[in-house]
Amino acid sequence: MPTKDEDDMIPFYNILKEKLGEDKCAHHRFDDMHHGFSAARANMEDELNRQRVDEALALLVEFFRKHIQA
């Protein structure tokens, strides 16, 4: 989940898709957020930042639900 501060990760994502299969990897870029927006640098008083944190957490939960069996 790169942000506007990180390099383009699509080339690496494409390699992962090729080696692991598209169903075993995911990519979502947060172009309107800074590095750390959902961790130590989060500004939970900012509505957009809170929305993006919720999105990031939902994406992580869904990814782990899909790939980790209890």
URKA-V266223 format. One line per field, one symbol per residue. ss: DSSP state (h for helix, s for strand, l for the rest). A space follows every 10 residues. Layout:
ss=???
This chain:
ss=llsllllllh hhhhhhhhhh lhhhllllls llllllllll llllllhhhh hhhhhhhhhh hhhhhhhlll
